[in-house]
Amino acid sequence: MKTLVGIDFSLNSPAFCILKENEFTWGSLTRSERTAESLKKNSKKPYSVLSEDKSGDFVLMFMGKSKLPDEYSERERIKIDYFQELVDSFWSEIENICSGDDIIVAMEGLSFASNGNALIDISMATALLRKKIVDHTGSENFHVFSPTSIKKFAYKGNAKKHELYSSLIERNFTETNLGSFTKVLEENKDEWITPSGNVNKPLDDIIDSTWICLYLYDKIKED
């Protein structure tokens, strides 16, 4: 089977999950230097625990924020430069891991939870990433799945973050080497799911990208 890549893309904390020969690699990019240092140093944070546990390979990337000017035209120009840099850095890490493999990539479609300028910005950045993926893999090796279809596959169509977390523990993907990862999720569930039902970053994005990758895996098997 080809190497599979699931991408949970955002402007602040994009993540990927790569399934290669039944082994997983995860990556997350943060725009906050403080967050990056905290994730590396704090032994209770998901990145630190998962890296030490050897449940898979974990890559943490850092890319600082650009201060945007007030003037509209200049601000929009700088945004495009920043979005392109973000996409290039993110995709470059995926390419390094896949190292010339034939790959199939899947992304989640845009969510309309965003609105106004936020929706415009994520749409622009996503378009740049999609173009880069198609240029490298060909359109036949690129899939975009609706957010609802991925959530239904994982649990239910309006699943919350903590439900996606719990469902990943409960589901049995015996064909892949996911067991050690879900074991760590189960052992740290009380630490990593907040009282409000949110999941600590970057784990929420990593879990989303994992479900996208598993959904792609399921679709490939059907074919």
C-alpha positions in Angstrom: 0.0 0.0 0.0 1.1 3.5 -0.7 2.1 5.8 2.2 -1.0 7.6 3.5 -1.1 11.2 4.9 -3.9 12.8 6.8 -3.8 16.5 7.3 -5.7 18.6 9.8 -4.9 22.1 8.6 -5.2 25.4 10.4 -3.3 28.6 10.6 -2.2 28.3 14.2 -1.7 24.6 14.8 -1.7 22.4 11.7 -1.0 18.7 12.2 -0.4 15.6 10.1 -0.5 11.8 10.5 1.5 9.6 8.2 0.9 5.9 7.9 3.8 4.1 6.3 4.1 0.3 6.3 1.8 0.1 9.3 3.9 2.6 11.3 2.7 6.0 12.3 4.4 9.4 12.3 2.7 12.5 13.7 3.7 16.1 13.3 2.4 19.4 14.7 3.4 23.0 14.0 2.9 25.8 16.5 3.3 29.5 16.0 4.0 30.2 19.6 7.6 29.9 20.8 6.4 29.7 24.4 4.1 26.8 23.6 6.8 25.0 21.7 9.2 25.2 24.7 6.5 24.3 27.2 5.5 21.2 25.2 9.1 20.1 25.1 9.9 20.7 28.8 6.7 19.8 30.6 6.8 16.1 31.2 2.9 16.0 31.5 2.3 17.5 28.1 1.2 15.2 25.3 4.2 15.9 23.1 6.7 15.0 25.8 4.9 11.8 27.0 4.2 10.5 23.5 7.8 11.2 22.4 9.3 9.4 25.4 6.9 6.5 25.1 8.0 5.7 21.5 4.4 5.1 20.5 5.4 6.5 17.1 7.6 9.2 15.7 6.5 12.8 16.7 7.7 15.9 15.1 7.1 19.3 16.7 7.7 22.3 14.4 7.8 26.0 15.3 7.1 29.0 13.1 6.8 32.5 14.6 4.0 34.9 14.0 4.3 37.9 11.7 3.1 41.2 13.0 0.6 42.6 10.4 0.6 46.3 9.4 -2.6 48.4 9.7 -2.7 49.4 6.0 -5.0 47.0 4.2 -3.2 46.4 0.9 0.2 45.8 2.6 -1.4 43.6 5.2 -3.0 41.4 2.6 0.3 41.1 0.7 2.1 40.1 3.8 -0.6 37.5 4.7 0.0 35.7 1.4 3.8 35.6 2.0 3.2 34.2 5.5 0.6 31.7 4.3 3.1 30.5 1.6 5.9 30.2 4.2 3.6 28.2 6.5 2.5 25.8 3.7 6.1 25.4 2.5 7.4 24.6 6.0 4.5 22.2 6.8 4.7 20.3 3.5 8.5 20.2 3.6 8.4 18.2 6.8 5.9 15.7 5.3 8.1 15.3 2.2 11.2 14.7 4.4 9.4 11.9 6.3 7.9 10.3 3.2 11.3 10.6 1.3 10.2 9.9 -2.2 7.4 7.4 -1.4 4.3 7.2 -3.5 1.8 9.0 -1.3 -1.9 9.6 -1.1 -3.0 12.7 0.9 -6.3 13.5 2.5 -7.6 16.7 4.1 -10.8 17.7 5.8 -12.9 20.2 3.9 -13.4 23.7 5.2 -15.6 24.1 8.3 -18.0 26.9 8.4 -17.5 27.3 12.1 -15.1 30.0 10.9 -16.5 33.2 9.6 -15.6 36.7 8.4 -11.8 37.4 8.0 -10.9 34.1 9.7 -12.8 32.1 7.0 -11.2 34.2 4.2 -7.7 33.6 5.6 -8.0 29.9 6.1 -9.5 29.6 2.6 -6.5 31.3 1.1 -4.0 29.3 3.0 -5.8 26.0 2.3 -5.9 26.8 -1.4 -2.1 27.2 -1.4 -1.6 23.9 0.4 -4.0 22.0 -1.9 -2.2 23.4 -4.9 1.2 22.3 -3.5 -0.2 18.8 -2.7 -1.6 18.3 -6.2 1.6 19.6 -7.8 3.6 16.9 -5.9 1.2 14.0 -5.9 -1.2 14.5 -8.8 -4.9 15.2 -8.3 -5.7 11.4 -8.4 -3.8 11.0 -5.2 -5.5 13.8 -3.3 -8.8 13.5 -1.4 -10.9 16.1 0.4 -13.4 14.6 2.9 -16.3 16.5 4.5 -15.9 17.2 8.3 -19.2 15.4 8.9 -18.1 12.2 7.1 -14.9 11.9 9.1 -16.7 12.5 12.4 -19.3 9.9 11.4 -16.6 7.4 10.7 -14.9 8.2 14.0 -18.0 8.4 16.2 -21.0 10.5 15.1 -21.5 13.5 12.8 -21.4 16.2 15.5 -18.7 14.5 17.6 -16.9 16.7 20.1 -13.1 16.7 20.7 -13.3 14.5 23.8 -15.5 12.0 21.9 -13.0 11.7 19.1 -10.3 11.1 21.7 -12.3 8.4 23.5 -13.4 6.7 20.2 -9.8 6.4 19.0 -9.1 4.4 22.2 -12.2 2.2 21.9 -11.9 1.4 18.1 -9.8 -1.6 17.2 -7.6 -1.0 14.1 -5.7 -4.3 14.2 -4.3 -3.9 10.7 -2.2 -0.9 11.8 0.3 -0.4 14.6 -1.9 2.0 16.5 -2.2 0.1 19.8 0.7 1.7 21.7 -0.6 5.2 20.8 -4.1 4.5 22.1 -2.7 2.9 25.2 -0.9 6.1 26.1 -4.1 8.1 25.3 -6.0 5.9 27.7 -3.4 6.1 30.5 -3.4 9.9 30.3 -7.1 10.6 29.6 -7.7 12.4 32.9 -4.8 14.7 32.3 -5.3 15.5 28.6 -9.1 16.0 28.5 -10.1 19.2 30.2 -13.2 19.5 32.5 -15.0 21.4 29.7 -14.4 18.5 27.2 -11.6 20.0 25.2 -8.4 18.1 24.5 -4.9 19.6 25.2 -2.9 20.9 22.2 -1.3 19.7 20.1 -3.0 16.4 20.8 -6.5 17.5 19.6 -5.0 18.3 16.1 -3.0 15.1 16.1 -6.1 13.1 16.8 -8.0 14.9 14.1 -5.3 14.2 11.6 -5.2 10.5 12.7 -8.9 10.1 12.1 -8.5 11.6 8.6 -5.6 9.2 7.9 -7.7 6.2 9.2 -10.7 7.3 7.1 -8.4 7.4 4.0 -7.0 4.0 4.9 -10.6 2.6 5.2 -11.5 4.1 1.8 -8.4 2.7 0.1 -9.2 -0.8 1.5 -12.7 -0.6 0.0 -11.2 0.1 -3.4 
